[in-house]
Amino acid sequence: MRSFLGMLFVIGLALVPGQAFAQACGGEIREELQRQGITPDDIAGVRMQALTQSHRGGGRVIGWEAWIKRNSCKGQTVVQMRRTCRITGSYGTSKCKNK
């Protein structure tokens, strides 16, 4: 568990715009991964991606995706969230399909 928390901290350091979000929503991400049976040892890397909505006056962040690279399968697990940290969904790419 400690290595997973460390991984979430690294998310924030790797992507400055996602730093506050990764630290604030790390618990929700961790709970979703645990719900899916994904253990900290199965996590090879994590990156945060902002979901934006563009309009004439500019753009705004409407949510986030955590892209979790896994050791046990070829692909990633993606956890989608609102700006409030509420999980809205998750899915697996390539060979990392959700159970």
Buried (B, 14 or more C-beta within 10 A) or exposed (E): EEEBEEBBBBBBEBBEEBBEBBEEBBEBBBEBBEEBEBEBEBBEBBBBBBBEEEEEEEEEEEBBBBBBBBEEBEBBBBBBBEBEBEBEEBEBBEEBEEE
